Amino acid sequence: QVQLVESGGGLVEPGGSLRLSCALSGSTLDAYAIGWFRQAPGNEREGVACINNRRRPSSLYYLNSVKGRFTISRDNDKNTVYLQMNSLKPEETGVYYCNGRRGSSDYWGQGTQVTVSS
């Protein structure tokens, strides 16, 4: 059974950095497109960044507001995708989820809380 587990969230001051991890188990990571999404209280879930599968490993997507500050990467040996977040803003507080897609299969992690506050 495929599972995704996020980690790395926490409390950080504005302008600070965090690195989130998304570990996949039960399958091979590079067969999946992996995306990071976030959801703030009262808001809809939005896509933040995505990295494609082994067929298009250089294909990346970033939400416009995070370009230049966030970096998505994958380590296939560790079956893990990372989201490096720099210069964080208070409005980026929320629960961050990772999503894995392979064909018609779609998997979500349980989420990790990111709070940007002084």
N, C-alpha and C positions, 0 to 999 in steps of 0.2 A: 504494500500500500504506500502510495506516495504521500509524503508529509513535508510541509515547509515550516520551519521554526525561525522566527525573527529574534534578534537580540541586539543590545547595544543602545537602547533608548535610555533616557534619563533627563535630568534637569541641567540646563546649560544657560549661561547668561547670553544676552544679545551680543552678537558678534563672535560667539564661540563656535566650536566644532564638535561634531559627533560622527562616529562611523557605525552604521547599522550593518548587521549581517543577516543573511537569509540562507539557512542551511537546508538543503534538500536531501531527503532519505527515501529509499525504496526505488530509486531509478537513477539514471545518469543525467547529470545536470545539463550537459551541452546539447541534449535533445530538446530542451525547453527554452522558450522565450520567457524571460523573467522581468517582471515589472514591479516597481515600487509605487504604492498609492498612499495617500494620507487622507484622514478625515478629521476635521475639527468639529467640536460640538455644534450641532445645529446646521452643519454644512453637509453637502454631498461629498462622497469619496471622489478624489481627483487623482489622475495619473501624474506622477512626478518624474519618473525616469524608467526607461526600458532598455534591455539589452537582448538582442536576438539570439537564436539558437546557432548550432554549429554550421548550418547552411549559410548564414549571413552573420558571422561573429563580429563584424565591424559595424553592424547596423545598430545605432544608438538613437534614443529619443530622450529629450528633456523638455519639461514644461518651461515655457519662456522665462518665467520669473526666477528659475533656479539656474539657468544657463550661466556658466562661468563660476558658479559657487559649489554645485553638486557634481559628483563624479560617480558613475556606476561602473562596476568592474566585476569580473568573475574569475574564480580560481577553480578550474575543473578538477584538479587533483583533490581539492578539499570539498568539492560539491557545494560550493558556497558563492553567493553573490553579495557584493558589498555596495553600500551607498555612503560615500564620504560627503558629509555636509559641512560646509564652511560658511562663515559670516551669517550665522542663523539669525532669523528675525522672530519677534514675538508672534507674529501672525502665522508662523509655520508650526506653531504648537498643534499637536493632535496625535492621533494613533496612526502609526505607519505600518502598512501591511505589505507583504510581498505576495505576488501572484505568479504562478507557473502555468504556461500553456503549451500543450503539445497536441496538435490536431484538434479534435473536439473535446479533449480533456482539459479541465480548468481546476486549479487548486489554489487555495488561500491559506496563509498562515493565520495565527491567532492575533497578531499585531503586537507592536511595542510602542509604549507611550514616549513621546518627545515633548518636553516642556521647555520653552524658551522664555525665561523670565529673570529679572533682576531681583 
